[in-house]
Amino acid sequence: MNASTIRRAALAGSAFLVLASASLGYSFLKPTASQSAPIESVYMSTLASDETSGSIYTIQTSGSKATFTVNEVLRGSPFTVVGTTDQVTGDIAFDVDDPTSAQLGPIMIDARTLATDDNSRNRALFNLILNAEQYEYITFTPTSLSGLPETVTIGEPFTFQAMGDLAIKGNIRPATFDVTVVPTADGRLEGTASTTINYADWGVTIPSVPFVASVDNQVALQLDFAASTSA
């Protein structure tokens, strides 16, 4: 290969890097799309009463939040990235006198509203990581519940597992959440649901940036919820 060919190849490579860097930079600067509408439950409330047992409790945005947590090395030091949103909903059919008959409808989270401690990170999360303009919602659709107790006591927590399909960026894979619920004296259900996943299994990748040396392969997901009936 002569010197002229080498120079042309080097220039072409440099041009590609400039274009790639410009594209990446635009993604960090590009404004995020707004939430299409306030989040609303779309599943359990449409079921006929004879298909459910007990009351239907809907997760309220007030008192609820969805959180992701992932560890990274930022500027040479360990750092924990936390993203949250209160734009989450879902339905629970629950009878305090027959807890084994409980049903759980799909849980929906508006990915466009997830926010961290940094606006640049938020834009990267929206535009590069979750592609939230195209895939606005992260959903968990339960297929079975395991470990429901035969009796419960008002004010005391009980636990079970929810198995189902977790959809992120249009990719659907099985996931299991550990759930804790407390039936309160004022007629609500409060609790948490949590799991840890390998985000790459859902087609999620973290862009490489100069000041982040590494990012863990796993992300912790948690839902803190407060659910009430419409009555």
C-alpha positions in Angstrom: 0.0 0.0 0.0 1.5 3.4 -1.0 1.6 6.6 1.0 -1.3 8.2 -0.9 -3.5 5.2 -0.3 -2.7 5.2 3.4 -3.4 8.9 3.7 -6.8 8.4 2.0 -7.7 5.6 4.3 -6.7 7.7 7.3 -8.8 10.6 6.1 -11.8 8.3 5.6 -11.3 6.8 9.0 -11.1 10.3 10.6 -14.2 11.4 8.8 -16.1 8.4 10.0 -15.0 9.1 13.6 -16.1 12.7 13.3 -19.5 11.7 12.0 -19.9 9.0 14.7 -18.9 11.5 17.4 -21.3 14.1 16.0 -24.1 11.6 16.0 -23.4 10.5 19.6 -23.1 14.1 20.7 -26.4 15.0 19.1 -28.1 12.1 21.0 -26.8 13.6 24.2 -28.1 17.1 23.2 -31.3 16.1 21.5 -34.4 17.1 23.6 -36.5 14.2 25.0 -40.1 13.7 23.8 -42.8 14.6 26.3 -45.0 12.0 27.9 -47.8 11.2 25.5 -50.5 11.2 28.2 -50.8 10.8 32.0 -50.4 7.1 32.7 -53.6 5.1 33.3 -54.3 1.5 34.1 -55.7 -0.3 31.1 -56.3 -3.9 32.2 -58.0 -5.1 35.4 -60.7 -2.4 35.4 -62.1 -3.8 32.2 -62.7 -7.3 33.6 -66.1 -8.5 34.5 -66.7 -8.8 38.2 -67.2 -12.5 38.0 -63.6 -12.9 36.6 -62.0 -11.5 39.7 -62.3 -12.0 43.4 -62.4 -9.2 46.0 -61.7 -5.6 45.2 -59.6 -4.1 42.4 -56.8 -1.8 43.7 -55.1 0.5 41.3 -51.6 1.7 41.8 -51.6 5.5 42.2 -48.9 7.8 41.0 -49.1 9.6 44.4 -47.1 7.5 46.8 -45.6 5.2 44.1 -42.4 5.2 42.2 -40.4 3.0 39.9 -36.6 2.9 40.4 -33.6 1.5 38.5 -30.2 1.3 40.1 -26.9 0.5 38.4 -23.3 0.9 39.5 -20.5 2.5 37.4 -17.1 3.9 37.7 -17.4 7.7 37.1 -14.2 9.8 36.8 -12.2 7.1 38.6 -14.6 6.6 41.5 -17.5 4.2 42.2 -20.9 5.8 41.5 -24.4 4.6 41.8 -26.8 5.8 39.2 -30.5 6.0 40.3 -33.4 6.7 38.0 -36.9 7.2 39.2 -40.4 8.1 38.0 -43.9 8.2 39.6 -45.5 7.5 36.2 -46.4 3.9 37.0 -49.7 2.1 37.2 -51.2 -1.4 37.4 -54.1 -3.2 39.1 -54.3 -5.8 41.8 -57.4 -7.9 42.5 -57.3 -8.8 46.2 -59.7 -10.2 48.8 -58.4 -9.9 52.3 -60.4 -13.0 53.3 -59.1 -15.1 50.4 -55.5 -13.9 49.6 -54.7 -17.0 47.5 -57.2 -15.7 44.8 -55.2 -12.5 44.2 -54.5 -11.5 40.6 -52.0 -8.9 39.3 -52.6 -7.0 36.1 -49.8 -5.6 33.8 -47.6 -3.0 35.5 -46.8 -0.1 33.2 -43.9 2.5 33.6 -43.5 5.5 31.3 -39.9 5.4 30.3 -40.0 8.9 29.0 -40.3 10.2 32.5 -37.4 8.4 34.1 -35.0 10.9 35.5 -31.5 10.7 37.2 -29.3 13.3 38.8 -28.0 14.6 35.5 -29.7 16.1 32.4 -27.1 14.7 30.0 -27.5 11.3 31.5 -31.3 11.7 31.1 -31.0 12.5 27.4 -28.6 9.5 26.9 -31.1 7.3 28.8 -34.0 8.5 26.6 -32.3 8.7 23.2 -29.5 6.0 23.3 -30.3 3.5 26.0 -34.1 3.0 26.2 -35.1 4.6 22.8 -38.1 6.0 24.7 -39.4 8.0 21.8 -40.2 4.7 20.0 -40.8 2.5 23.1 -42.5 4.8 25.6 -43.6 2.1 28.1 -41.8 -0.6 30.1 -44.3 -3.3 31.0 -44.4 -6.3 33.2 -47.2 -8.7 32.4 -47.6 -11.4 35.2 -48.3 -14.9 34.2 -48.4 -16.5 37.6 -48.1 -15.7 41.4 -46.3 -18.0 43.8 -46.3 -18.2 47.5 -49.5 -16.3 48.3 -50.5 -16.9 52.0 -53.8 -18.4 53.0 -54.4 -15.7 55.5 -53.3 -12.1 56.0 -53.4 -9.6 58.9 -54.2 -5.9 58.4 -51.1 -3.9 59.0 -48.7 -6.9 58.6 -46.6 -7.6 55.5 -46.9 -10.8 53.4 -44.6 -11.9 50.5 -44.9 -13.8 47.3 -43.3 -13.9 43.8 -44.7 -12.6 40.6 -43.5 -14.4 37.4 -44.2 -12.9 34.0 -42.9 -11.2 30.9 -40.9 -8.0 31.1 -40.8 -5.8 28.0 -38.1 -3.2 27.5 -37.4 -1.6 24.1 -39.8 -4.0 22.5 -37.8 -7.0 23.8 -39.8 -9.4 26.0 -38.2 -11.9 28.4 -39.3 -13.7 31.5 -38.6 -12.1 34.9 -39.5 -12.8 38.5 -40.2 -10.1 41.0 -40.1 -10.6 44.8 -43.2 -8.8 46.2 -44.0 -7.6 49.7 -47.5 -6.2 50.4 -49.1 -4.6 53.5 -52.9 -4.3 53.6 -53.4 -1.0 55.6 -56.1 -0.1 58.1 -57.4 2.6 55.7 -58.1 0.1 53.0 -55.0 0.4 50.8 -52.3 -1.9 49.6 -48.7 -0.7 50.0 -45.5 -2.5 49.2 -42.5 -3.2 47.0 -41.6 -5.4 44.1 -38.0 -5.9 43.1 -35.7 -7.9 40.8 -32.2 -7.7 39.3 -31.6 -8.3 35.6 -28.8 -8.4 33.0 -30.0 -5.5 30.9 -28.1 -6.8 27.8 -30.6 -9.7 27.7 -33.3 -7.0 26.8 -31.1 -5.5 24.1 -30.1 -2.5 26.3 -26.6 -1.2 25.8 -24.7 1.6 27.6 -22.9 4.0 25.3 -19.2 4.4 25.9 -18.2 7.9 27.2 -14.7 9.1 28.2 -15.5 9.9 31.8 -17.2 6.5 32.6 -14.7 3.7 32.9 -17.2 0.9 33.3 -20.8 0.1 34.1 -22.1 -3.1 35.8 -23.8 -5.7 33.7 -26.8 -5.8 36.1 -29.4 -3.3 37.0 -31.8 -3.5 40.0 -35.4 -2.7 39.4 -37.8 -1.7 42.2 -41.4 -0.6 42.4 -42.7 1.1 45.6 -46.4 1.2 45.3 -49.6 2.5 47.0 -52.8 1.1 45.6 -56.4 2.0 46.4 -59.9 1.1 45.2 -62.0 3.5 43.2 -64.8 3.2 45.8 
